[in-house]
Amino acid sequence: MYADDEFLALSGIQHFAFCRRQWGLIHIEQVWKDNVLTVEGSAMHERAHDETVREHRGDMIIERGLAVHSNELGVAGKCDVIEFHRSSAGHPLAGEDGLWTELPVEYKYGRNKVTDEDRLQLCAEAMCLEEMFSSNVPYAYLYYGKTRSRELVSLTDDLREKVRAVFREMHTLYDRGHVPRAGNRSKCRSCSLKELCLPKTHNVSKYIAYVLGEGNGGKQ
């Protein structure tokens, strides 16, 4: 079990699974740079995270931007959308009558992926909800903005164990302050950090200082 001050950002598992170096730059070196994809994706998440209204649709409640955490995984974050469905097999929900089960829906800007980075994040959100509500979430959904479609994700034992293993590795690297090296892959072309991600540069902070004119290279 992790203490609150050891929590990592839940969404970091998506960065880590996509590229370990990208995760290290964002979450260890605190580097971020927007491109068209990240700006449009952020706008979609802001709409999904509108926390001003809890929608009631018959036997379903829609909650946006719900804060979640897990002491087992050592993470905290927010879910884009949670659908609570009235069910006799559910649990109490603050401010509502009856019993409810939860169904996470994670919003993504692009298209369905063959790789698992989005599914890992979704599964981590479900595992947080299970710990918080003492419940069971057997499946959840990914919503992709480009195709305006939902993907049903079965939260299998294998996927859950992969989530645990990935977060263990993330905690180890974070505690060491270690930013992994980059690989030369086609996905780097769409990464907003590609100009700051130099495989031959061991200390990213020094390179950033150089670019901003704060290092020796900035002298006139």
VENWO-V775730 format. One record per pair of residues at least 6 apart in sequence whose ideal C-beta (glycine too) atoms are under 6 Angstrom apart, sorted by the first residue. I is the first residue (numbers start at 1). J is the second residue. D is the distance in whole Angstrom. If there is no record, write none. Layout:
BEGIN
i=I j=J d=D
i=I j=J d=D
END
This chain:
BEGIN
i=1 j=71 d=5
i=2 j=71 d=6
i=2 j=74 d=3
i=6 j=74 d=5
i=7 j=74 d=6
i=7 j=75 d=6
i=7 j=76 d=4
i=8 j=75 d=5
i=8 j=170 d=6
i=9 j=77 d=6
i=10 j=75 d=4
i=10 j=77 d=3
i=10 j=124 d=6
i=11 j=77 d=5
i=12 j=23 d=6
i=12 j=27 d=5
i=13 j=120 d=5
i=13 j=121 d=5
i=13 j=124 d=5
i=13 j=166 d=6
i=14 j=117 d=5
i=14 j=121 d=4
i=15 j=22 d=5
i=15 j=23 d=4
i=15 j=26 d=6
i=16 j=23 d=4
i=16 j=170 d=6
i=17 j=117 d=4
i=17 j=120 d=5
i=18 j=117 d=5
i=20 j=180 d=4
i=21 j=180 d=5
i=21 j=182 d=4
i=22 j=193 d=6
i=24 j=179 d=3
i=24 j=180 d=5
i=25 j=31 d=4
i=25 j=193 d=5
i=26 j=32 d=6
i=28 j=177 d=6
i=28 j=179 d=5
i=29 j=179 d=6
i=29 j=204 d=5
i=31 j=196 d=6
i=33 j=192 d=5
i=33 j=193 d=6
i=34 j=192 d=6
i=35 j=192 d=4
i=38 j=192 d=5
i=40 j=109 d=6
i=41 j=109 d=4
i=44 j=107 d=6
i=44 j=109 d=5
i=44 j=145 d=5
i=48 j=80 d=4
i=48 j=81 d=6
i=48 j=107 d=5
i=49 j=64 d=6
i=49 j=65 d=4
i=50 j=64 d=5
i=51 j=64 d=6
i=51 j=65 d=4
i=54 j=63 d=6
i=55 j=62 d=4
i=59 j=86 d=4
i=60 j=83 d=6
i=60 j=85 d=5
i=61 j=84 d=4
i=62 j=83 d=6
i=63 j=82 d=5
i=64 j=81 d=6
i=65 j=78 d=5
i=66 j=79 d=5
i=66 j=82 d=5
i=67 j=78 d=6
i=68 j=79 d=6
i=68 j=128 d=4
i=69 j=76 d=4
i=69 j=128 d=6
i=70 j=127 d=6
i=70 j=128 d=4
i=70 j=131 d=5
i=73 j=167 d=5
i=74 j=171 d=6
i=79 j=104 d=5
i=79 j=125 d=5
i=80 j=106 d=5
i=80 j=107 d=4
i=81 j=105 d=4
i=82 j=102 d=5
i=82 j=104 d=6
i=83 j=103 d=4
i=84 j=93 d=6
i=84 j=100 d=4
i=84 j=102 d=5
i=85 j=101 d=5
i=86 j=98 d=5
i=86 j=100 d=6
i=87 j=101 d=5
i=90 j=99 d=4
i=90 j=100 d=4
i=90 j=101 d=4
i=91 j=133 d=5
i=91 j=135 d=6
i=93 j=100 d=4
i=102 j=129 d=5
i=104 j=125 d=5
i=104 j=126 d=5
i=104 j=140 d=4
i=105 j=141 d=5
i=105 j=143 d=6
i=106 j=122 d=5
i=106 j=142 d=5
i=107 j=143 d=5
i=108 j=118 d=6
i=108 j=144 d=5
i=109 j=145 d=5
i=110 j=146 d=5
i=111 j=144 d=5
i=111 j=146 d=5
i=111 j=147 d=6
i=112 j=144 d=6
i=112 j=151 d=5
i=118 j=142 d=5
i=119 j=153 d=5
i=120 j=163 d=6
i=122 j=140 d=5
i=122 j=142 d=6
i=122 j=153 d=6
i=123 j=155 d=5
i=123 j=159 d=5
i=123 j=163 d=5
i=124 j=163 d=5
i=126 j=137 d=4
i=126 j=140 d=5
i=126 j=155 d=5
i=129 j=137 d=6
i=130 j=137 d=6
i=139 j=154 d=5
i=139 j=155 d=6
i=140 j=153 d=5
i=141 j=150 d=5
i=142 j=151 d=4
i=143 j=150 d=5
i=181 j=199 d=6
i=182 j=197 d=5
i=182 j=199 d=4
i=188 j=194 d=5
i=201 j=207 d=5
i=209 j=215 d=4
i=210 j=217 d=4
END
